[in-house]
C-alpha cells in the first residue's frame, strides 16, 4: 500500500507541477524544475497518507 500511495502521489504531483508553469507560458526548463518539485511533494504526501491509513 505504501508503494502505491507514493506512486499515485508522484504522478499527481508531477503532473500538477508541469501543468502550472505551462499554463502561464513558462518554458520547458521551468516546467521540468517545478514538475520535479511537485513529484517530491507527491512522494512525501503519498508516504504520509500511507502511514495514516494502514
N, C-alpha and C positions, 0 to 999 in steps of 0.2 A: 504494500500500500504506500509505503514511503516513496519508493521509486516512481510510482505512478503519479503521485501528487507533485513531485519535483518535475517530472516530465511535462505535466499539464501547466504548471506554473512557469516553467521556462518557455514553453510555446506561447502562452498568452502574454507574458511579459515581453518577450522578444518581438512579437507582432505589434503590440501596443507601442513599444519603443521605436519601431520602424515607422509606424503609421503617423505618429505625432509630428516628427520633424518633416516627413514627406508632405503632410497636409499644409505645412507652412512654406513649402517650396525649398527646403534645405537640400543640399547635395548628397551624393552617395556617402561621403565620408562621415558627415554628421549623422545620417540615418544609421550607419553601421555602429558608430560610437554609442548613440542613445539606445539602439537595439541591444547592444552588449550589456549596458547598464540595466535595461529592462529585464534581460534574461537573468542577471544576477539577483535582482529583486524578486523575480519569479521563483528562483531556486530557494531563496530564503522564505518566501511566503508559502510555497509548497511544503517545505520542511516543517514550518511552524504549524500548518494545517494538519499535516500527518501526525504530528506529536499530540495535538489537541484531541483528535478524533481517531483513536486506535482501532 
